[in-house]
Amino acid sequence: MEGIRVVLIARPERGKYIPEGNYGYTKSEDGSPAMRFRWKGTLRSGVVELFLVATQSQRFGIIESKNLAHIVKAVKKPVPGLGVLPQIAVDVWQASPMKREGIKAFGVVYLNPEGHEGSFFAVAPSDVVDEIVAVVPPGKVSDDSKPKE
């Protein structure tokens, strides 16, 4: 798998949203990790834009995909800021035919251009997710991939 695969979304109350699908991973002019995407929710698809996770996400949660099903069943609580998104996505992840080794799952809560909150749950190669996490401000990151003691 190359890039980022958005496997589940929660649409904003109104306006444009980031739809499910496969997206290219790139870097912005200043070297920040970014995802190429098109807003959906208008009569026409928009132009290709960059979603800069570090600056455009309101909250970012990471879960190692190999532990995703175990974590959701054992902890049985939502990822902070992402609600039940990871719980619902377990079924999507388990049904996915892609190779799971070296893959991490993450969720992003964002504001659309109209100012309404939307979110998506995605999977990407571990090195891509690690690059993203390295630039997301610590106050926005929730790492629930580690077991609670």
N, CA, C and O atoms as a GROMACS GRO file, in nm:
protein
  596
    1MET      N    1   0.085  -0.118   0.000
    1MET     CA    2   0.000   0.000   0.000
    1MET      C    3   0.089   0.124   0.000
    1MET      O    4   0.184   0.134   0.078
    2GLU      N    5   0.058   0.215  -0.087
    2GLU     CA    6   0.130   0.341  -0.089
    2GLU      C    7   0.036   0.452  -0.045
    2GLU      O    8  -0.083   0.448  -0.076
    3GLY      N    9   0.088   0.548   0.025
    3GLY     CA   10   0.007   0.661   0.065
    3GLY      C   11  -0.080   0.631   0.186
    3GLY      O   12  -0.045   0.550   0.272
    4ILE      N   13  -0.193   0.699   0.189
    4ILE     CA   14  -0.284   0.693   0.303
    4ILE      C   15  -0.420   0.644   0.253
    4ILE      O   16  -0.472   0.693   0.154
    5ARG      N   17  -0.476   0.547   0.324
    5ARG     CA   18  -0.608   0.496   0.289
    5ARG      C   19  -0.708   0.538   0.397
    5ARG      O   20  -0.701   0.492   0.510
    6VAL      N   21  -0.801   0.626   0.361
    6VAL     CA   22  -0.907   0.667   0.453
    6VAL      C   23  -1.015   0.561   0.443
    6VAL      O   24  -1.077   0.543   0.338
    7VAL      N   25  -1.038   0.490   0.555
    7VAL     CA   26  -1.130   0.376   0.552
    7VAL      C   27  -1.266   0.406   0.614
    7VAL      O   28  -1.362   0.332   0.589
    8LEU      N   29  -1.276   0.511   0.692
    8LEU     CA   30  -1.402   0.544   0.757
    8LEU      C   31  -1.406   0.693   0.785
    8LEU      O   32  -1.305   0.751   0.825
    9ILE      N   33  -1.521   0.755   0.765
    9ILE     CA   34  -1.532   0.899   0.789
    9ILE      C   35  -1.654   0.930   0.874
    9ILE      O   36  -1.748   0.852   0.882
   10ALA      N   37  -1.651   1.045   0.936
   10ALA     CA   38  -1.767   1.105   1.001
   10ALA      C   39  -1.780   1.242   0.938
   10ALA      O   40  -1.696   1.330   0.959
   11ARG      N   41  -1.885   1.261   0.861
   11ARG     CA   42  -1.905   1.388   0.790
   11ARG      C   43  -1.936   1.502   0.886
   11ARG      O   44  -1.998   1.482   0.991
   12PRO      N   45  -1.892   1.620   0.849
   12PRO     CA   46  -1.929   1.738   0.928
   12PRO      C   47  -2.081   1.759   0.920
   12PRO      O   48  -2.149   1.707   0.832
   13GLU      N   49  -2.130   1.836   1.013
   13GLU     CA   50  -2.273   1.868   1.015
   13GLU      C   51  -2.316   1.932   0.883
   13GLU      O   52  -2.424   1.902   0.831
   14ARG      N   53  -2.232   2.019   0.831
   14ARG     CA   54  -2.258   2.086   0.703
   14ARG      C   55  -2.129   2.106   0.628
   14ARG      O   56  -2.020   2.106   0.685
   15GLY      N   57  -2.144   2.122   0.498
   15GLY     CA   58  -2.031   2.160   0.417
   15GLY      C   59  -1.948   2.045   0.363
   15GLY      O   60  -1.991   1.930   0.363
   16LYS      N   61  -1.830   2.080   0.319
   16LYS     CA   62  -1.740   1.986   0.254
   16LYS      C   63  -1.679   1.889   0.355
   16LYS      O   64  -1.674   1.916   0.475
   17TYR      N   65  -1.632   1.773   0.303
   17TYR     CA   66  -1.569   1.673   0.388
   17TYR      C   67  -1.463   1.597   0.308
   17TYR      O   68  -1.459   1.603   0.185
   18ILE      N   69  -1.378   1.527   0.381
   18ILE     CA   70  -1.276   1.441   0.319
   18ILE      C   71  -1.338   1.303   0.306
   18ILE      O   72  -1.370   1.240   0.407
   19PRO      N   73  -1.357   1.254   0.183
   19PRO     CA   74  -1.423   1.124   0.164
   19PRO      C   75  -1.328   1.005   0.182
   19PRO      O   76  -1.206   1.021   0.187
   20GLU      N   77  -1.388   0.887   0.192
   20GLU     CA   78  -1.309   0.764   0.198
   20GLU      C   79  -1.235   0.747   0.066
   20GLU      O   80  -1.283   0.791  -0.039
   21GLY      N   81  -1.120   0.683   0.070
   21GLY     CA   82  -1.044   0.659  -0.052
   21GLY      C   83  -0.895   0.652  -0.027
   21GLY      O   84  -0.849   0.662   0.087
   22ASN      N   85  -0.821   0.634  -0.134
   22ASN     CA   86  -0.675   0.628  -0.129
   22ASN      C   87  -0.619   0.764  -0.167
   22ASN      O   88  -0.660   0.825  -0.266
   23TYR      N   89  -0.525   0.812  -0.087
   23TYR     CA   90  -0.469   0.944  -0.107
   23TYR      C   91  -0.317   0.939  -0.110
   23TYR      O   92  -0.256   0.857  -0.042
   24GLY      N   93  -0.259   1.025  -0.188
   24GLY     CA   94  -0.114   1.033  -0.198
   24GLY      C   95  -0.054   1.099  -0.076
   24GLY      O   96  -0.110   1.193  -0.020
   25TYR      N   97   0.061   1.048  -0.036
   25TYR     CA   98   0.137   1.108   0.073
   25TYR      C   99   0.247   1.192   0.011
   25TYR      O  100   0.316   1.146  -0.081
   26THR      N  101   0.264   1.312   0.060
   26THR     CA  102   0.366   1.400   0.005
   26THR      C  103   0.416   1.491   0.117
   26THR      O  104   0.380   1.474   0.233
   27LYS      N  105   0.497   1.585   0.080
   27LYS     CA  106   0.544   1.686   0.175
   27LYS      C  107   0.516   1.823   0.115
   27LYS      O  108   0.524   1.842  -0.006
   28SER      N  109   0.485   1.918   0.201
   28SER     CA  110   0.460   2.054   0.156
   28SER      C  111   0.592   2.121   0.121
   28SER      O  112   0.699   2.061   0.136
   29GLU      N  113   0.584   2.245   0.075
   29GLU     CA  114   0.705   2.320   0.039
   29GLU      C  115   0.802   2.334   0.156
   29GLU      O  116   0.923   2.339   0.137
   30ASP      N  117   0.746   2.342   0.278
   30ASP     CA  118   0.834   2.356   0.395
   30ASP      C  119   0.874   2.220   0.456
   30ASP      O  120   0.939   2.216   0.560
   31GLY      N  121   0.836   2.110   0.390
   31GLY     CA  122   0.876   1.977   0.434
   31GLY      C  123   0.781   1.908   0.529
   31GLY      O  124   0.810   1.798   0.577
   32SER      N  125   0.666   1.969   0.558
   32SER     CA  126   0.568   1.907   0.647
   32SER      C  127   0.495   1.794   0.576
   32SER      O  128   0.460   1.807   0.459
   33PRO      N  129   0.470   1.682   0.648
   33PRO     CA  130   0.393   1.573   0.589
   33PRO      C  131   0.253   1.619   0.550
   33PRO      O  132   0.190   1.696   0.623
   34ALA      N  133   0.206   1.572   0.436
   34ALA     CA  134   0.074   1.614   0.387
   34ALA      C  135   0.008   1.501   0.309
   34ALA      O  136   0.073   1.407   0.263
   35MET      N  137  -0.123   1.512   0.295
   35MET     CA  138  -0.202   1.417   0.219
   35MET      C  139  -0.270   1.493   0.105
   35MET      O  140  -0.333   1.596   0.128
   36ARG      N  141  -0.257   1.441  -0.018
   36ARG     CA  142  -0.327   1.502  -0.132
   36ARG      C  143  -0.471   1.455  -0.128
   36ARG      O  144  -0.497   1.336  -0.114
   37PHE      N  145  -0.566   1.547  -0.142
   37PHE     CA  146  -0.707   1.510  -0.137
   37PHE      C  147  -0.791   1.612  -0.213
   37PHE      O  148  -0.742   1.717  -0.255
   38ARG      N  149  -0.919   1.580  -0.230
   38ARG     CA  150  -1.018   1.674  -0.285
   38ARG      C  151  -1.136   1.679  -0.188
   38ARG      O  152  -1.186   1.575  -0.144
   39TRP      N  153  -1.180   1.799  -0.157
   39TRP     CA  154  -1.300   1.814  -0.075
   39TRP      C  155  -1.418   1.757  -0.152
   39TRP      O  156  -1.423   1.768  -0.274
   40LYS      N  157  -1.510   1.696  -0.082
   40LYS     CA  158  -1.632   1.647  -0.143
   40LYS      C  159  -1.749   1.713  -0.070
   40LYS      O  160  -1.735   1.758   0.044
   41GLY      N  161  -1.863   1.720  -0.136
   41GLY     CA  162  -1.978   1.780  -0.072
   41GLY      C  163  -2.033   1.896  -0.150
   41GLY      O  164  -2.127   1.963  -0.105
   42THR      N  165  -1.977   1.921  -0.263
   42THR     CA  166  -2.028   2.024  -0.353
   42THR      C  167  -2.067   1.956  -0.483
   42THR      O  168  -2.041   1.837  -0.501
   43LEU      N  169  -2.130   2.028  -0.573
   43LEU     CA  170  -2.170   1.968  -0.699
   43LEU      C  171  -2.051   1.917  -0.778
   43LEU      O  172  -2.060   1.814  -0.844
   44ARG      N  173  -1.941   1.988  -0.770
   44ARG     CA  174  -1.820   1.946  -0.840
   44ARG      C  175  -1.712   1.915  -0.736
   44ARG      O  176  -1.706   1.977  -0.630
   45SER      N  177  -1.628   1.820  -0.768
   45SER     CA  178  -1.514   1.795  -0.681
   45SER      C  179  -1.420   1.914  -0.691
   45SER      O  180  -1.404   1.974  -0.797
   46GLY      N  181  -1.358   1.947  -0.581
   46GLY     CA  182  -1.265   2.059  -0.581
   46GLY      C  183  -1.134   2.021  -0.645
   46GLY      O  184  -1.115   1.909  -0.692
   47VAL      N  185  -1.045   2.115  -0.646
   47VAL     CA  186  -0.911   2.091  -0.697
   47VAL      C  187  -0.833   2.010  -0.593
   47VAL      O  188  -0.870   2.008  -0.476
   48VAL      N  189  -0.726   1.946  -0.637
   48VAL     CA  190  -0.643   1.870  -0.544
   48VAL      C  191  -0.575   1.969  -0.449
   48VAL      O  192  -0.514   2.067  -0.492
   49GLU      N  193  -0.587   1.941  -0.320
   49GLU     CA  194  -0.527   2.025  -0.217
   49GLU      C  195  -0.438   1.938  -0.129
   49GLU      O  196  -0.439   1.816  -0.139
   50LEU      N  197  -0.363   2.003  -0.043
   50LEU     CA  198  -0.283   1.933   0.056
   50LEU      C  199  -0.347   1.949   0.192
   50LEU      O  200  -0.381   2.060   0.233
   51PHE      N  201  -0.362   1.838   0.264
   51PHE     CA  202  -0.408   1.842   0.402
   51PHE      C  203  -0.284   1.828   0.489
   51PHE      O  204  -0.222   1.721   0.494
   52LEU      N  205  -0.247   1.936   0.556
   52LEU     CA  206  -0.130   1.937   0.643
   52LEU      C  207  -0.174   1.894   0.782
   52LEU      O  208  -0.233   1.972   0.857
   53VAL      N  209  -0.145   1.770   0.818
   53VAL     CA  210  -0.194   1.714   0.943
   53VAL      C  211  -0.150   1.795   1.063
   53VAL      O  212  -0.227   1.815   1.156
   54ALA      N  213  -0.027   1.843   1.062
   54ALA     CA  214   0.026   1.917   1.177
   54ALA      C  215  -0.052   2.044   1.206
   54ALA      O  216  -0.071   2.079   1.322
   55THR      N  217  -0.097   2.113   1.102
   55THR     CA  218  -0.164   2.241   1.125
   55THR      C  219  -0.315   2.236   1.104
   55THR      O  220  -0.387   2.316   1.164
   56GLN      N  221  -0.365   2.144   1.023
   56GLN     CA  222  -0.508   2.143   0.992
   56GLN      C  223  -0.589   2.047   1.078
   56GLN      O  224  -0.712   2.052   1.076
   57SER      N  225  -0.524   1.960   1.154
   57SER     CA  226  -0.599   1.869   1.239
   57SER      C  227  -0.628   1.936   1.374
   57SER      O  228  -0.545   2.010   1.426
   58GLN      N  229  -0.745   1.909   1.426
   58GLN     CA  230  -0.780   1.957   1.559
   58GLN      C  231  -0.730   1.858   1.664
   58GLN      O  232  -0.681   1.896   1.770
   59ARG      N  233  -0.743   1.727   1.631
   59ARG     CA  234  -0.697   1.620   1.718
   59ARG      C  235  -0.645   1.507   1.629
   59ARG      O  236  -0.692   1.488   1.516
   60PHE      N  237  -0.549   1.432   1.680
   60PHE     CA  238  -0.487   1.324   1.606
   60PHE      C  239  -0.468   1.207   1.701
   60PHE      O  240  -0.404   1.222   1.806
   61GLY      N  241  -0.521   1.091   1.666
   61GLY     CA  242  -0.505   0.971   1.750
   61GLY      C  243  -0.437   0.862   1.671
   61GLY      O  244  -0.468   0.842   1.553
   62ILE      N  245  -0.347   0.790   1.733
   62ILE     CA  246  -0.273   0.684   1.664
   62ILE      C  247  -0.294   0.550   1.736
   62ILE      O  248  -0.297   0.542   1.858
   63ILE      N  249  -0.308   0.446   1.654
   63ILE     CA  250  -0.323   0.310   1.705
   63ILE      C  251  -0.243   0.220   1.612
   63ILE      O  252  -0.259   0.227   1.490
   64GLU      N  253  -0.158   0.134   1.668
   64GLU     CA  254  -0.088   0.039   1.582
   64GLU      C  255  -0.191  -0.060   1.531
   64GLU      O  256  -0.261  -0.123   1.610
   65SER      N  257  -0.200  -0.076   1.400
   65SER     CA  258  -0.306  -0.156   1.342
   65SER      C  259  -0.300  -0.302   1.384
   65SER      O  260  -0.404  -0.368   1.392
   66LYS      N  261  -0.180  -0.355   1.412
   66LYS     CA  262  -0.173  -0.495   1.454
   66LYS      C  263  -0.238  -0.515   1.590
   66LYS      O  264  -0.276  -0.627   1.624
   67ASN      N  265  -0.250  -0.407   1.669
   67ASN     CA  266  -0.312  -0.415   1.800
   67ASN      C  267  -0.453  -0.358   1.804
   67ASN      O  268  -0.517  -0.358   1.908
   68LEU      N  269  -0.501  -0.310   1.691
   68LEU     CA  270  -0.629  -0.239   1.689
   68LEU      C  271  -0.744  -0.321   1.745
   68LEU      O  272  -0.814  -0.274   1.835
   69ALA      N  273  -0.766  -0.442   1.696
   69ALA     CA  274  -0.878  -0.524   1.742
   69ALA      C  275  -0.863  -0.556   1.890
   69ALA      O  276  -0.961  -0.550   1.965
   70HIS      N  277  -0.743  -0.592   1.933
   70HIS     CA  278  -0.719  -0.626   2.073
   70HIS      C  279  -0.747  -0.508   2.165
   70HIS      O  280  -0.811  -0.522   2.269
   71ILE      N  281  -0.698  -0.392   2.127
   71ILE     CA  282  -0.716  -0.272   2.210
   71ILE      C  283  -0.864  -0.238   2.226
   71ILE      O  284  -0.911  -0.212   2.337
   72VAL      N  285  -0.936  -0.238   2.116
   72VAL     CA  286  -1.077  -0.201   2.122
   72VAL      C  287  -1.156  -0.298   2.208
   72VAL      O  288  -1.242  -0.256   2.286
   73LYS      N  289  -1.128  -0.427   2.195
   73LYS     CA  290  -1.199  -0.526   2.276
   73LYS      C  291  -1.159  -0.521   2.423
   73LYS      O  292  -1.244  -0.534   2.510
   74ALA      N  293  -1.030  -0.500   2.451
   74ALA     CA  294  -0.981  -0.501   2.589
   74ALA      C  295  -1.016  -0.373   2.664
   74ALA      O  296  -1.061  -0.378   2.778
   75VAL      N  297  -0.995  -0.260   2.602
   75VAL     CA  298  -1.016  -0.133   2.669
   75VAL      C  299  -1.162  -0.090   2.665
   75VAL      O  300  -1.213  -0.034   2.762
   76LYS      N  301  -1.228  -0.117   2.555
   76LYS     CA  302  -1.370  -0.084   2.534
   76LYS      C  303  -1.403   0.060   2.572
   76LYS      O  304  -1.504   0.087   2.637
   77LYS      N  305  -1.318   0.150   2.528
   77LYS     CA  306  -1.351   0.291   2.546
   77LYS      C  307  -1.303   0.365   2.423
   77LYS      O  308  -1.207   0.324   2.358
   78PRO      N  309  -1.370   0.474   2.391
   78PRO     CA  310  -1.334   0.550   2.271
   78PRO      C  311  -1.197   0.615   2.282
   78PRO      O  312  -1.149   0.646   2.391
   79VAL      N  313  -1.134   0.634   2.166
   79VAL     CA  314  -1.010   0.711   2.161
   79VAL      C  315  -1.048   0.857   2.186
   79VAL      O  316  -1.138   0.909   2.120
   80PRO      N  317  -0.981   0.924   2.280
   80PRO     CA  318  -1.016   1.064   2.308
   80PRO      C  319  -1.018   1.149   2.182
   80PRO      O  320  -0.922   1.149   2.104
   81GLY      N  321  -1.127   1.220   2.164
   81GLY     CA  322  -1.139   1.308   2.049
   81GLY      C  323  -1.188   1.240   1.923
   81GLY      O  324  -1.223   1.307   1.826
   82LEU      N  325  -1.189   1.107   1.923
   82LEU     CA  326  -1.233   1.035   1.803
   82LEU      C  327  -1.358   0.952   1.828
   82LEU      O  328  -1.411   0.891   1.736
   83GLY      N  329  -1.405   0.948   1.952
   83GLY     CA  330  -1.528   0.876   1.983
   83GLY      C  331  -1.518   0.729   1.951
   83GLY      O  332  -1.417   0.664   1.980
   84VAL      N  333  -1.624   0.676   1.891
   84VAL     CA  334  -1.631   0.532   1.862
   84VAL      C  335  -1.571   0.499   1.726
   84VAL      O  336  -1.580   0.384   1.682
   85LEU      N  337  -1.511   0.595   1.660
   85LEU     CA  338  -1.454   0.572   1.527
   85LEU      C  339  -1.363   0.449   1.523
   85LEU      O  340  -1.381   0.366   1.434
   86PRO      N  341  -1.266   0.432   1.615
   86PRO     CA  342  -1.183   0.313   1.609
   86PRO      C  343  -1.260   0.184   1.632
   86PRO      O  344  -1.228   0.082   1.572
   87GLN      N  345  -1.362   0.186   1.717
   87GLN     CA  346  -1.440   0.066   1.742
   87GLN      C  347  -1.514   0.021   1.616
   87GLN      O  348  -1.517  -0.098   1.586
   88ILE      N  349  -1.571   0.115   1.545
   88ILE     CA  350  -1.641   0.083   1.422
   88ILE      C  351  -1.542   0.036   1.316
   88ILE      O  352  -1.572  -0.054   1.237
   89ALA      N  353  -1.426   0.095   1.315
   89ALA     CA  354  -1.328   0.064   1.211
   89ALA      C  355  -1.262  -0.072   1.227
   89ALA      O  356  -1.199  -0.119   1.133
   90VAL      N  357  -1.276  -0.137   1.342
   90VAL     CA  358  -1.219  -0.270   1.359
   90VAL      C  359  -1.271  -0.364   1.252
   90VAL      O  360  -1.194  -0.438   1.191
   91ASP      N  361  -1.402  -0.361   1.229
   91ASP     CA  362  -1.460  -0.448   1.127
   91ASP      C  363  -1.406  -0.415   0.989
   91ASP      O  364  -1.377  -0.505   0.911
   92VAL      N  365  -1.392  -0.288   0.959
   92VAL     CA  366  -1.338  -0.246   0.830
   92VAL      C  367  -1.195  -0.296   0.817
   92VAL      O  368  -1.156  -0.349   0.713
   93TRP      N  369  -1.117  -0.278   0.924
   93TRP     CA  370  -0.976  -0.318   0.922
   93TRP      C  371  -0.963  -0.469   0.906
   93TRP      O  372  -0.881  -0.516   0.827
   94GLN      N  373  -1.043  -0.546   0.980
   94GLN     CA  374  -1.034  -0.692   0.973
   94GLN      C  375  -1.075  -0.743   0.836
   94GLN      O  376  -1.022  -0.845   0.790
   95ALA      N  377  -1.166  -0.675   0.770
   95ALA     CA  378  -1.212  -0.717   0.638
   95ALA      C  379  -1.117  -0.672   0.526
   95ALA      O  380  -1.128  -0.719   0.413
   96SER      N  381  -1.026  -0.584   0.559
   96SER     CA  382  -0.936  -0.529   0.457
   96SER      C  383  -0.838  -0.635   0.411
   96SER      O  384  -0.778  -0.705   0.493
   97PRO      N  385  -0.819  -0.648   0.278
   97PRO     CA  386  -0.727  -0.748   0.225
   97PRO      C  387  -0.580  -0.705   0.227
   97PRO      O  388  -0.493  -0.782   0.189
   98MET      N  389  -0.552  -0.583   0.271
   98MET     CA  390  -0.415  -0.533   0.263
   98MET      C  391  -0.324  -0.600   0.366
   98MET      O  392  -0.371  -0.654   0.466
   99LYS      N  393  -0.199  -0.594   0.339
   99LYS     CA  394  -0.098  -0.646   0.429
   99LYS      C  395  -0.098  -0.560   0.556
   99LYS      O  396  -0.098  -0.437   0.548
  100ARG      N  397  -0.099  -0.626   0.673
  100ARG     CA  398  -0.111  -0.550   0.797
  100ARG      C  399   0.022  -0.522   0.865
  100ARG      O  400   0.029  -0.430   0.947
  101GLU      N  401   0.126  -0.597   0.835
  101GLU     CA  402   0.255  -0.570   0.896
  101GLU      C  403   0.309  -0.437   0.846
  101GLU      O  404   0.300  -0.406   0.727
  102GLY      N  405   0.365  -0.360   0.936
  102GLY     CA  406   0.423  -0.232   0.896
  102GLY      C  407   0.320  -0.124   0.868
  102GLY      O  408   0.351  -0.023   0.805
  103ILE      N  409   0.198  -0.147   0.914
  103ILE     CA  410   0.089  -0.052   0.891
  103ILE      C  411   0.041   0.000   1.026
  103ILE      O  412   0.032  -0.075   1.123
  104LYS      N  413   0.011   0.129   1.031
  104LYS     CA  414  -0.048   0.188   1.152
  104LYS      C  415  -0.180   0.253   1.115
  104LYS      O  416  -0.200   0.298   1.002
  105ALA      N  417  -0.269   0.255   1.212
  105ALA     CA  418  -0.399   0.318   1.194
  105ALA      C  419  -0.401   0.447   1.275
  105ALA      O  420  -0.340   0.456   1.381
  106PHE      N  421  -0.473   0.547   1.223
  106PHE     CA  422  -0.483   0.673   1.295
  106PHE      C  423  -0.616   0.741   1.262
  106PHE      O  424  -0.681   0.709   1.162
  107GLY      N  425  -0.653   0.834   1.347
  107GLY     CA  426  -0.774   0.911   1.325
  107GLY      C  427  -0.743   1.059   1.335
  107GLY      O  428  -0.656   1.101   1.411
  108VAL      N  429  -0.816   1.138   1.258
  108VAL     CA  430  -0.796   1.282   1.256
  108VAL      C  431  -0.931   1.352   1.268
  108VAL      O  432  -1.027   1.315   1.200
  109VAL      N  433  -0.938   1.450   1.352
  109VAL     CA  434  -1.053   1.538   1.361
  109VAL      C  435  -1.008   1.671   1.301
  109VAL      O  436  -0.903   1.724   1.338
  110TYR      N  437  -1.088   1.725   1.208
  110TYR     CA  438  -1.049   1.847   1.136
  110TYR      C  439  -1.170   1.940   1.126
  110TYR      O  440  -1.284   1.900   1.151
  111LEU      N  441  -1.143   2.064   1.089
  111LEU     CA  442  -1.249   2.160   1.057
  111LEU      C  443  -1.252   2.178   0.906
  111LEU      O  444  -1.148   2.197   0.843
  112ASN      N  445  -1.373   2.172   0.848
  112ASN     CA  446  -1.383   2.195   0.704
  112ASN      C  447  -1.379   2.345   0.676
  112ASN      O  448  -1.378   2.424   0.770
  113PRO      N  449  -1.376   2.386   0.550
  113PRO     CA  450  -1.368   2.530   0.520
  113PRO      C  451  -1.483   2.612   0.578
  113PRO      O  452  -1.469   2.733   0.598
  114GLU      N  453  -1.596   2.546   0.604
  114GLU     CA  454  -1.711   2.616   0.661
  114GLU      C  455  -1.704   2.623   0.814
  114GLU      O  456  -1.790   2.683   0.877
  115GLY      N  457  -1.601   2.561   0.874
  115GLY     CA  458  -1.583   2.566   1.018
  115GLY      C  459  -1.652   2.455   1.095
  115GLY      O  460  -1.664   2.465   1.218
  116HIS      N  461  -1.697   2.350   1.028
  116HIS     CA  462  -1.764   2.239   1.095
  116HIS      C  463  -1.668   2.121   1.110
  116HIS      O  464  -1.585   2.095   1.022
  117GLU      N  465  -1.681   2.050   1.223
  117GLU     CA  466  -1.590   1.942   1.254
  117GLU      C  467  -1.626   1.813   1.182
  117GLU      O  468  -1.741   1.770   1.184
  118GLY      N  469  -1.527   1.752   1.120
  118GLY     CA  470  -1.540   1.621   1.058
  118GLY      C  471  -1.424   1.536   1.104
  118GLY      O  472  -1.332   1.586   1.169
  119SER      N  473  -1.428   1.408   1.072
  119SER     CA  474  -1.316   1.323   1.111
  119SER      C  475  -1.301   1.207   1.014
  119SER      O  476  -1.393   1.174   0.939
  120PHE      N  477  -1.183   1.148   1.016
  120PHE     CA  478  -1.162   1.028   0.936
  120PHE      C  479  -1.067   0.934   1.008
  120PHE      O  480  -0.986   0.975   1.091
  121PHE      N  481  -1.080   0.808   0.974
  121PHE     CA  482  -0.996   0.702   1.027
  121PHE      C  483  -0.921   0.645   0.909
  121PHE      O  484  -0.981   0.612   0.807
  122ALA      N  485  -0.788   0.634   0.920
  122ALA     CA  486  -0.708   0.592   0.805
  122ALA      C  487  -0.598   0.495   0.847
  122ALA      O  488  -0.567   0.480   0.965
  123VAL      N  489  -0.541   0.430   0.746
  123VAL     CA  490  -0.425   0.344   0.766
  123VAL      C  491  -0.318   0.388   0.668
  123VAL      O  492  -0.347   0.436   0.558
  124ALA      N  493  -0.193   0.370   0.709
  124ALA     CA  494  -0.080   0.409   0.626
  124ALA      C  495   0.043   0.331   0.672
  124ALA      O  496   0.044   0.277   0.782
  125PRO      N  497   0.148   0.326   0.589
  125PRO     CA  498   0.271   0.262   0.633
  125PRO      C  499   0.324   0.327   0.761
  125PRO      O  500   0.310   0.447   0.781
  126SER      N  501   0.383   0.245   0.846
  126SER     CA  502   0.434   0.294   0.976
  126SER      C  503   0.526   0.414   0.962
  126SER      O  504   0.518   0.507   1.042
  127ASP      N  505   0.614   0.412   0.863
  127ASP     CA  506   0.709   0.523   0.850
  127ASP      C  507   0.637   0.653   0.815
  127ASP      O  508   0.679   0.760   0.859
  128VAL      N  509   0.529   0.645   0.738
  128VAL     CA  510   0.450   0.764   0.705
  128VAL      C  511   0.384   0.819   0.831
  128VAL      O  512   0.390   0.939   0.858
  129VAL      N  513   0.321   0.731   0.909
  129VAL     CA  514   0.253   0.775   1.032
  129VAL      C  515   0.355   0.831   1.130
  129VAL      O  516   0.328   0.931   1.196
  130ASP      N  517   0.472   0.768   1.140
  130ASP     CA  518   0.575   0.820   1.230
  130ASP      C  519   0.620   0.961   1.190
  130ASP      O  520   0.644   1.045   1.277
  131GLU      N  521   0.632   0.987   1.060
  131GLU     CA  522   0.669   1.121   1.013
  131GLU      C  523   0.561   1.222   1.049
  131GLU      O  524   0.591   1.335   1.088
  132ILE      N  525   0.435   1.181   1.036
  132ILE     CA  526   0.324   1.271   1.070
  132ILE      C  527   0.325   1.302   1.219
  132ILE      O  528   0.318   1.419   1.258
  133VAL      N  529   0.335   1.199   1.302
  133VAL     CA  530   0.334   1.217   1.447
  133VAL      C  531   0.448   1.307   1.492
  133VAL      O  532   0.432   1.384   1.587
  134ALA      N  533   0.562   1.300   1.425
  134ALA     CA  534   0.678   1.380   1.463
  134ALA      C  535   0.653   1.530   1.451
  134ALA      O  536   0.720   1.609   1.517
  135VAL      N  537   0.557   1.571   1.366
  135VAL     CA  538   0.534   1.714   1.348
  135VAL      C  539   0.402   1.764   1.406
  135VAL      O  540   0.378   1.885   1.412
  136VAL      N  541   0.315   1.673   1.449
  136VAL     CA  542   0.189   1.715   1.511
  136VAL      C  543   0.219   1.765   1.652
  136VAL      O  544   0.288   1.696   1.727
  137PRO      N  545   0.170   1.882   1.689
  137PRO     CA  546   0.195   1.934   1.823
  137PRO      C  547   0.148   1.833   1.930
  137PRO      O  548   0.039   1.777   1.917
  138PRO      N  549   0.228   1.811   2.034
  138PRO     CA  550   0.196   1.710   2.135
  138PRO      C  551   0.056   1.723   2.196
  138PRO      O  552  -0.005   1.623   2.231
  139GLY      N  553   0.006   1.844   2.208
  139GLY     CA  554  -0.127   1.863   2.264
  139GLY      C  555  -0.239   1.809   2.177
  139GLY      O  556  -0.351   1.790   2.225
  140LYS      N  557  -0.210   1.783   2.051
  140LYS     CA  558  -0.311   1.730   1.959
  140LYS      C  559  -0.304   1.578   1.945
  140LYS      O  560  -0.397   1.517   1.892
  141VAL      N  561  -0.194   1.516   1.992
  141VAL     CA  562  -0.174   1.372   1.972
  141VAL      C  563  -0.221   1.292   2.091
  141VAL      O  564  -0.190   1.324   2.206
  142SER      N  565  -0.296   1.187   2.062
  142SER     CA  566  -0.338   1.091   2.163
  142SER      C  567  -0.290   0.955   2.116
  142SER      O  568  -0.338   0.904   2.015
  143ASP      N  569  -0.195   0.894   2.188
  143ASP     CA  570  -0.142   0.764   2.150
  143ASP      C  571  -0.203   0.658   2.241
  143ASP      O  572  -0.155   0.634   2.352
  144ASP      N  573  -0.308   0.595   2.194
  144ASP     CA  574  -0.375   0.491   2.271
  144ASP      C  575  -0.334   0.352   2.226
  144ASP      O  576  -0.402   0.254   2.255
  145SER      N  577  -0.222   0.342   2.155
  145SER     CA  578  -0.176   0.212   2.111
  145SER      C  579  -0.105   0.136   2.222
  145SER      O  580  -0.082   0.016   2.212
  146LYS      N  581  -0.070   0.208   2.329
  146LYS     CA  582  -0.002   0.143   2.440
  146LYS      C  583  -0.104   0.093   2.541
  146LYS      O  584  -0.198   0.165   2.573
  147PRO      N  585  -0.088  -0.031   2.591
  147PRO     CA  586  -0.184  -0.082   2.689
  147PRO      C  587  -0.180   0.000   2.818
  147PRO      O  588  -0.074   0.046   2.861
  148LYS      N  589  -0.296   0.018   2.877
  148LYS     CA  590  -0.307   0.092   3.002
  148LYS      C  591  -0.270  -0.002   3.119
  148LYS      O  592  -0.305  -0.120   3.117
  149GLU      N  593  -0.202   0.050   3.218
  149GLU     CA  594  -0.165  -0.033   3.332
  149GLU      C  595  -0.240   0.008   3.453
  149GLU      O  596  -0.222  -0.050   3.560
   0.00000   0.00000   0.00000
